Amino acid sequence: MSHTQHAETWKQLKDHLPQWVTESKAHTSDGHVASYIPELANAPADVLGICIMDTEGNISVAGESDFRFTLQSISKVFTLILALMDNGEEIVFSKVGMEPTGDDFNSMLKLELVEPGIPFNPLINAGAIAISSLIAGSNPTEQVERILHFFRDIAHNPSLEINQSVFRSESDTAHRNRSLAYFLKDNGVLDREVDDVLHVYFSHCSVEVNCTDLARMALVLAHNGVDPIRNQRLIPRRFVQIAKTFMFTCGMYNASGEFAMNVGLPAKSGVSGSILTMVPGQYGIGLVGPALNRKGNSTAGVHLLGTLSQEFDWSLF
């Protein structure tokens, strides 16, 4: 994108982003806040906020962009990258596959039905639990500290912390995830103890951010692992390529194909109503809208991203 094109886009965002957010916010009434993690049920359903960040760190924000939320499944993108940095591709992909499942994100169906009994990909719960076991560290405390350090570096925010209320809420109600973890342990996928692995998993899902943090993290992925603001490589290019490919094919749960058709950008959602996406080589985008559709994605957030993609012809397809 030329400097002139960027300036035109930025002016349009300044002029129209608040209006587009208002129009999309009407779609919050089409969804419901996640309640299977009790703490998440406390989020206001009518919130919608967005931050778009360019290569110089300029931001365009609208709505409740300062609203704080936990990363939930968005964290899986970055723990995958960290596991790849710690272990390399061969070890990581001996524990998880590379394919979409077509099943719910917390399903265990194919673990039993399809050989070799490893999770289909690292962005479903079973896959992310397996990935959590691969983070380097002699104990869960060390693993979580490494993850926090990595997340803080990517977001360029040393104050990122775990929301302990959400962590406890996840841990207290995680019967399905415990079942998945024990099944993985029985299949030889987990080399560490189940409770230790789940502690790491619940911890990284419970890291609290706002839209600006999320946009900064997305910006690094948009530039293939380089933070363009600091002009510093944080992630090997190959591992970002792997992560963005999974985001395209699996990042929006069972609506990933639909999202690719209507928005056409690599993205990852979380049940906090958050979505991380990017315009490759240009912008990092973070948004939150806690009201979810039946597939687990933000109703208003998906609508807003569709509007932006159409207005600026951002789709990669």
Helices and strands as residue ranges (DSSP letters): H 3-25, G 26-30, E 32-33, G 38-42, E 49-53, E 59-63, E 69-70, G 72-74, H 75-87, H 89-95, H 109-113, H 125-132, H 140-155, H 164-172, H 175-186, H 194-205, E 208-209, H 211-222, E 226-227, E 232-233, H 237-250, G 253-255, H 256-262, E 267-269, E 274-279, E 283-288, E 291-292, H 299-312
